[in-house]
Amino acid sequence: MPLIKSKSEKAFKTNIKREIEAGKPQKKAVAIAYDVQRNAHKASGGGLYANIHAKQQRIAHGSKEHMRKPGSKGAPTAEAFKKSALTAKHAEGGPSLAVGRGEKKPTSQGAGLTEKGREKYNRETGSHLKAPQPQGGARKKSFCARMSGVVEHSKGDAPRAKASLRRWKCSGW
């Protein structure tokens, strides 16, 4: 019997049951059910903005639908737009941050983001960037390892990466 291509919990459980009945081990059955659920989610179109764009396309091609007015029943709420904006893909690496606006430090001061820059990045992407930890700790060790790789594998000079390694007091920089 074919599996149910749906994002619902009921379909997920039914798919696991069917796979176990077909003789598959439980772990494999669960993995297959997750895969079917994930592919159903991808096929669903992607989210609020994708749904709006698809509806606008249908209207442009002559469907009898119409866009709902803000605040009417069934229309997306302001909260839905805020939530969708957090998961939206940003063009070319995320929000625009600049030294001149005080969001990044210049390379002469050790590069990296300022508190204002971290707040802007977190607000626009839904991330949770934290302040530098140059005095030590697990975050320092992880940062130094990652940024050393950036410097070693960069095609250019990577001055901002080198400056941030110095600011975090990574050994060898």
N, C-alpha and C positions, 0 to 999 in steps of 0.2 A: 504494500500500500504506500502511495507517495506521502512524503512529509508535508506538513502544513507550513507554507511560507508566510509567516506572520511574526509581528513583534510581541504578541500577547504572551502572557505567562501561561495561559491555558494551552496554547499551541506548543509552547516550549516543552511543557510537561508531557503532552501527548506525543511529541516527537521522540522524547527520551524513551517513553513506554514502547513505542513502535520499534525503535532500534533495538531495545533489549529483547523484545519478542522475536526479532529477526535473528537473534543469536549473537549480538555484539556485546562485548564487555561494558559494564556500566560507565567507566571513564570515557571510553570511546563514544558511547551513545550520547553522553553529555556534551562532549566536544562537537559532535556532529550537529546536535540541536542548537548549540551556541552559534555554530557557523551558519546554519540556516536562518536563525534569528538575526544575526549581524547582516547577512546579505539582504534580508527582507527590509532591514532598516535603511541600507544604502539605496535600495530600489525605491524607497518611499519618496525620495525627492530632496531630502536634505534639511528642511527646516522652514522657519517663518518666511524669510526673504525669498527662498526658492518657491514656496507656495504662492506668495504674492505675485512673483514674476510669472509663474505658470498661469495663474488666473488672468493676468493682464494679457498674456499671449492668446489665451482662449477667447477673451473678449475682442481683441484685435482681429481675430479670425472669424468673428461673426456669431459667437455663442450668445445666448440670451441672458447670460449672467450679468451682474453688476457688482461693483466694489461696494462693500458696506461702509457706512459713515462711521467715523470714530465715535466710540461710546455706544453704538447700537449693539443689539444682541448678536453674538457670533463674530463680532469684529475683534481684531487683536487689541489687547489692552496695552497701556503704556509700560506696564511691568513686563509684558511679553516681549516688547521691543527692546527693553533694557537687557533682559536675560539673553535674547538672541544676539545682541551686540557683543556680549562677552565672549561668545563662542564663534563669532564671525572671523573669517580669515582676513588678516590685514595684508595689503599689498606690500611686497618688498620688505619683509622683516618687521612689521609692526608699526607702532606709532612713531611719529617724527619727534625726535628729541634733539635739542640743540644746545651748544655751549653758551650762545648769546642769550638765551632765555633762562639760563641758570639751571638747566636740567641735566647737563653733563659737565664734568670738570675737564679743563683743558689738559693736554698731555703733560704740560709743565707742572701741574698740580697732582699728577698721578692718575689721570683719566677716570673712568668709571662714572656712575650716576650719582647725582646729589639726592638729598631727601626728596626734593621737589620732583626730580626725574623719576625716582622709584614710585612715588605716589601716582604720577601721571601714567606710568607704564602699568602699574597694578590696576588702576581704575579702568583703563582702556582695554586691557586684555584679560582681566580676571585673575592675574597671577598673584603671587605672594612674595615678591622679591624682598629680601631683607638687607639691612645695612652691612657693610664689609666687616669682617672679623679678623683683622690683621694680628691680633694678640695671640691667636691660637685657637685650637678646637677642630672638630671634624669638618666644619665648613671650610676652614682655611686650607686644610690638606686637600680636600676635594677640588676647591677652586684652583689651587696651584697646579694640581695635576691636569685639570682641563685646559687651563690657559697656557700652560707650557706646550701642550699639544697644538694649540692654535698657532703659537709663535713658530714652532718647528715645521708645521705643515702649510704655513701661509706662503703665498707666491710673492708677496711683497715684504716690506720691512716690519709690518705690524706694530707701529709705534704705540698705539693705544693699548694693545695687549701687553706689551713690554712695560708700559707705565703702570698699568694696573697690577702687574706682578710685583713691581717695586713697591707700590702702595700697600699691598697685602703682605709685604715683607717675606715673600717667598724666597727660599734659599737659592742662590745662584743668580739672582737678579738684583 
